Every structure is written in C-alpha cells, then in structure tokens.
Amino acid sequence: MEDRMQIAIDGPASAGKSTVAKLVAKKLGYVYCDTGAMYRSVTLLVLRRGVAPDDAAAVTALLPEVHIEFKPSADGQLTLLNGEDITLAIRQEDVTNNASAVAAIPAVRTELTNQQREIAAKGNIVMDGRDIGTTVLPHAELKVFMVASVEERARRRFLDNKEKGIDVSVETLEKEIAARDYKDSHRETSPLKQADDAVRLDTTPMSIDEVVDSIIKLYEARQ
C-alpha cells in the first residue's frame, strides 16, 4: 500500500503540537506545515501596522499583502513574511497574546485555509493547528488531538521562555493559556474542537519522544 498520507495534529495552545509535528514529519520524510506560524505572521503584520487585532475590517484589508513561505534551515524551518525572516519575531509575547483575536476573523481563516490546502495538495504532509482535522484537512488519513493540563502547558511554556530570556511567571502563563483556550474554543469560525474521527492523546505525563513514538505507531497502524 502506498504510504502517501495527510496527518492532522490539533490541540490547544502549548500542547506541544508544533514540536511534535516537526519531529514526526522529519522521521517520515514528510513536509511540515506550521499553521500556527501563519496566523502569527498575520498577527505580527497587524501589530506592526498599529491595527487593532480585533478590527476585522482593518485586518482583512491587510491580507492582500500577506505572502508566507516556509524554508528549511540548519535549525529546522524558517518562516518568511514577504521575504523577511520572522521566525523569532512571531514567538514574542505580544504576538502570542493577540494571535487568537486575529485568527477568529473569518476572512483571515478563509485566506490561510486556502493557502494551507494548497500546500497539502502537493504531497505527504504533517500539519498542526486548531482546526486541521475539522476544517482544513477533513479527509486526512490520520487525525490526532493533543491535549495536556493547563498547569503542564504553562510549565512547558515557562521553560521555553526561560531559554529565550523571556521572564514571565508560571501563574501568568496559566491565566494566558486558559484565556486562549476559551477564545479558541468559543470563536464562531472553525472553533477548536476534536474531530469525531481523531485520536485523543493526553501528553501531560509524556515526554516529547514518547508523544512522537505514539503518533508514529498510529501512522504505521494506518498503513
């Protein structure tokens, strides 16, 4: 049987989706599409232009200017916005805290969903986000819904921030993550939810390698 496959990995903020998706794609030799980076890219442009993240009309007006590319690098993958390397810039706290508002705008989701489907149509792919299995790739052969407790996700974000020299308390991160969960799951357009045919994977007690191995086993079972 041909091993061509679309793998959709969804879940709430800081569940480790991007890290795991990158590793799964690398192991399988698949293309990796970081949809979260795409929404962050739009958010970065919005903030740079001084536009309110929840001003749907103003944000929508910026969309024709958005050209996002992913390019391989020695460290994994670069995110480019109109040719500029914004890989680190889109991980800043102000971008993180405003991405949900931008992602909730229907026109933004429509535009980026179209771009994501174009990327997926080119071949084997691992794609992670909030609505990949439900909206972007509803016919994906393997869907995984990754979850973890708010406390564990805040701890992971805290350690990640510490490495980057960002000083934010675990308590603050817990509040931010809980608030983002609410926004993501209650937005009108493509809310965060588990697809009916997705495998739920609680990563709270698991290491990154264990999560990757679990998804690889699910992949092998689909072959």
Secondary structure by P-SEA (a helix, b strand, c coil): cccbbbbbbbbccccaaaaaaaaaaaaacbbbbcaaaaaaaaaaaaaaacccccaaaaaaaacccbbbbbbbccccbbbbccccccccccccaaaaacaaaaaacaaaaaaaaaaaaaaaaccccccccccccccccccccbbbbbbbcaaaaaaaaaaaaaaacccccaaaaaaaaaaaaaaaaccccccccccccbbbbbcccccaaaaaaaaaaaaaaac
